[in-house]
Structure formats: structure tokens, C-alpha cells
Amino acid sequence: MDHFLYRNGILHAEDVAVPDIAAAVGTPFYVYSAATLTRHYHLFTEALSPLPHMVCFAIKSLSNVAVLKLLGDLGAGMDVVSGGEYRRARAAGVPGERIVFSGVGKTREEMRLALTGGIRQFNVESEPELRALSEVAVSLGFVAPITVRVNPDVDARTHEKIATGKKENKFGIPIARASEVYAEAASLPGIEVIGIDVHIGSQLTELEPFEQAYLKVADLTRRLRSEGHDIRRLDLGGGLGIPYTRSNEAPPLPTDYGALIKRTVGDLGCEVEIEPGRLISGNAGLLVAGVIYVKNGEGRDFLILDAAMNDLVRPSMYGAHHDIVPVVEAPAASPTHAYDVVGPVCETGDTFAKGRDLPLVAEGDLVAFRSAGAYGAVMASEYNTRPLVPEVLVKGDHFAVIRERPSFDEILNRDTIPAWL
Ligand SMILES: *Cc1c(COP(=O)(O)O)cnc(C)c1O
């Protein structure tokens, strides 16, 4: 459920009419609903209760500082995968003890940043990283709390570009080698082992792969404890999928996911951490675009929007589907037409949908892409020198621009011409 509904035939974000935002901000833009973000966060805290737990929002799905502040103020932790994301979490007022640092390629500089600024734990993904982290921690007089990310060799049955838990993926250490790696971790002076981490992929639409992975983590917990490690925290990753169409998809609910967690690891006496991104942010955002032209081609008609693949790359990168709806609702039983929905970028890949049935639309109309809150704005670029798409946050009847569209002067001033040219 989200808070983007038609009222009197006009699409609203909570209590704000989307055309009012478009008039103030111009198109294209992203708009997020505070009520939806809040609701999704609470679905997880409720699903995990009464287990001791922390829900760490995966910042990479939607990293605007205003959104992080909203979630942080609710008590959310943050899962960061770079020093830049760490800085965003801190800028949003989230204390270090609620920030988890994931990622396969943490640099020593990023380790220093997190150790000095405060960190809940590092999720370490390799032995070289473990040794580097120990060295950095010792040099600063700290001991780094860590989990090791294990790769359980489970097929997440999701898109190949976002599956991370198979042995051929770059992530984590093979679970079969865990004893060896934990023994080394325990021997390093700058490291304190506190738990185990696993994350098998994104947009999972079944619970079964989670179940396989978490059962392996439960076994590993018992084994590592018998080997003398104080395993007291389990980071179970993110990845729960969302419905991208209104009709035929029913991914598992957070309550069922929570029940699965309790069933598989709930009796181990561990604090449980999860790192959801998409399920919190995905259906909390729209991308709103204007229609530039309707172009009649041979055997197909193109809807040319002022949003493009640089603003929302998921369709061209993953072949992803987004529902596209008119901002002014078509009257019931009005005719539909099949459009190829495209942007102005000079690539055939700049196609959002092919042969999509939509109510008849005309130049100047507004359309909205649903489920665009996750991996939307964060993946945007300025390809074709199209200004980075702005972001708007709505709460009740308030709305505010939380990232401005840059001016062309700002864009051009970032380039410098060397004196010797
Ligand atoms: C991407 C990622 C997540 C979030 O995945 P979602 O599918 O957005 O829930 C969580 N943890 C790690 C380590 C990730 O890389």
C-alpha cells in the first residue's frame, strides 16, 4: 500500500496534488511520501518484534539526507556501502552506533572515517579486508566490531545482476571456509568478532531462498560458538521484493518474512539485524514526467517524455517494469492505446516500455512511473547533459524540494579547461 491515490481524478501524493508540485518544480522530478516510508519501516519493526532487532535501511536504494533523517528519527539504523553513504547517514543525524558498513571494497580511508566517526559494525567480505581493517583499527587505537559476510551458495532466483548469494558472485566468503576465516579474525588485535552477516540478493519474490540461507546461518552460529566465538548478532541482509505491478504479483509480506526469521534463527539468543532497502523506499516514490510529443511511427506510436534513462535507468538496465499512469485520471471505460514510452536520450535503450496500453495522452500531459522510489534517483546521471533530476518529499499537505535541479551554469562550471589548452 502507498499514499499515491487519485482524488477527484487527480493523482495525489498524500494530500498534495501532483500537478501542483509539477507547476512549482517542473518535470521530471521524483516525489516521495513520508507516510509510506514510515509505514514500510514499521512493517519490519513489527514483523521482528519481540526479538531484539535493528532495521538498518539500505541507503543505496534512496539516499537523500531528508529521507534518511525521517527514517533515522523513527529509530532506524542505516546500512552503508561507501564513505559517501556513511557521511550521508551522519549528516542526517544518525549516530555511528546505528550504522552498519557493508561492501566488498572498503578502502582504508573509509575504515578510518567509520572508526573515528563511530560504527555499529563492519560486515567484512574477505580476508585481505579483515587484515587491513585490523591494521587501521590498531593504528587508531580502536578495536573494530565485525561480522563476516558469508556466501551461502543459495540461488535467490532473481535478476542475475542483483543476485549475490551464489558461489560465483563476488560477495562474502564461502560458508565452507567460515571456521578458518573466523579463527583468523579472532587472532587479529584490531578485530572483535560479534556476529555473522548474509545478504543473498535483491527483489526476491519468494521466501524459500531466505529460508535456505538463514538455516545455514543458524548452523554456522552453533558451529562458530562451539569453536569459541561469541556470536551475538546476526545481520540477515535485505532483499525482500516488492510488487511492481498492481495486478498479478504478490511477493511475500514482511510479517511472513519476520515469522521465517523467528522460525530459523529466533531461538539462538542473537540480536537480529536486517537491511531492507527496496521494500521501504520502492513504493514510496513516483517519477513524474511530462509528455513532449506523441509521435506516430510505422506500426507503433511513441510517447516521448521529458524523463529518460538517465533519470530512471531500471528499465534499460534490468529490463524492469514500472507501471505508468496518467496524472489526470482517464474517465472509466475511455479508450486505451498502445504506446512505446521513450525518453529523449540518443540511445534505443532509452525505452521505458514497449506497446504499453495507456489511456490516450497528449502533448503537455503528465504521467507518473510508480514504484520508482528505490534505485531511481540514486542511479540517475546527467547523461546527454540533462540536469540531475530533482527530488521532492511530501508529508501530509506539505511538500518541499529536497534536492534542487542544478542549473546549466552549475553543470558547466564543474568542467575546467586546463590553462595549457
Ligand atoms: C543492496 C543491499 C541491500 C538492500 O537490498 P534491497 O533489495 O534494496 O532490500 C542490503 N544489504 C546489502 C549488503 C546490499 O548490498
The ligand as an SDF file (V2000), in Angstrom:
LIG
                    3D

 15 15  0  0  0  0  0  0  0  0999 V2000
   21.6020   -3.7250   -1.8290 C   0  0  0  0  0  0  0  0  0  0  0  0
   21.8180   -4.2690   -0.4630 C   0  0  0  0  0  0  0  0  0  0  0  0
   20.7620   -4.2910    0.4510 C   0  0  0  0  0  0  0  0  0  0  0  0
   19.3660   -3.8400    0.1260 C   0  0  0  0  0  0  0  0  0  0  0  0
   18.7250   -4.6290   -0.8290 O   0  0  0  0  0  0  0  0  0  0  0  0
   17.1710   -4.3890   -1.1320 P   0  0  0  0  0  0  0  0  0  0  0  0
   16.8610   -5.3500   -2.1960 O   0  0  0  0  0  0  0  0  0  0  0  0
   17.0400   -2.9730   -1.6020 O   0  0  0  0  0  0  0  0  0  0  0  0
   16.4220   -4.6430    0.1230 O   0  0  0  0  0  0  0  0  0  0  0  0
   21.0320   -4.7530    1.7290 C   0  0  0  0  0  0  0  0  0  0  0  0
   22.2650   -5.1800    2.0790 N   0  0  0  0  0  0  0  0  0  0  0  0
   23.3020   -5.1620    1.2260 C   0  0  0  0  0  0  0  0  0  0  0  0
   24.6350   -5.6370    1.6730 C   0  0  0  0  0  0  0  0  0  0  0  0
   23.1180   -4.7150   -0.0770 C   0  0  0  0  0  0  0  0  0  0  0  0
   24.1370   -4.7150   -0.9200 O   0  0  0  0  0  0  0  0  0  0  0  0
  1  2  1  0
  2  3  1  0
  2 14  2  0
  3  4  1  0
  3 10  2  0
  4  5  1  0
  5  6  1  0
  6  7  2  0
  6  8  1  0
  6  9  1  0
 10 11  1  0
 11 12  2  0
 12 13  1  0
 12 14  1  0
 14 15  1  0
M  END
$$$$
